[in-house]
């Protein structure tokens, strides 16, 4: 398990508080308590796992090489640059709400959260995936953005 730095710990606490507030909003809309199933949280650029084969690894790159770029050759992967994901610093979370699994149900959750992301101080990916991505990075163009 990655041992987060103090800056990473602060970021993790910040996004966790934002997601907790988002869950409160969803509970009011849905009318019941919600459970969050986390898909991705911290993907450190340099994993701090002393004694592990993962120590020092760029975990974010590993995710891209094994999942996003899985069909590319090693030579093609070597030429790729990993996007500057907010997951690298603990500022993002990908999740789904239990009972709202899959692309269509996650789209419903995004639609429920969209009117509230500004008041939550969060950004959300505009992506048709089986997860909801929230982060607390500064807004560049839009709060609801294409990655």
Beta strands, then each sheet from edge to edge (+ up, - down):
strand 1: 36-40
strand 2: 92-97
strand 3: 123-125
strand 4: 132-135
strand 5: 144-145
sheet 1: 1+ 2- 4+ 3- 5-
end
